[in-house]
């Protein structure tokens, strides 16, 4: 896996993944940015949310669960000072569908957190307090 990050101007960069997809990263104006894209640390949270959502949906699809929507809301706390690393991250899933079974959704979230989500497990091993929760909404 590879990526390339090219500086464009101020605190703006274009990050290109090995797959050829790219995204603009930028800082806030207080730090010389123009607010034209997410901050790098926001991208880390979005990547975590995408990684665990991918797992949860794959597990639920294999279980033939009738999911119509899945939203992972990710909230993080950061350390004071420099480096301002993540200290706590909570991922909350809102899974919508028809007659979803609590045990299936619970198992999907737990398997992602404990076994499959590389991003979540890497952050936890690095000392970040990771927590997960879920709710089921009938479609």
Buried (B, 14 or more C-beta within 10 A) or exposed (E): EEEEEEEEEBBBBBBBEEEEEBBEBBBEEEEEBBEBBBBBEEBBBBEBBBBBBBBBBBBBEEBEBEBEEBEBEBEBEEEEEEEEBBEEBBBBBBBBBEEBEEEBBBBBBBBBBEEBBEBBBEBBEEEBEBEBEBEBEEE
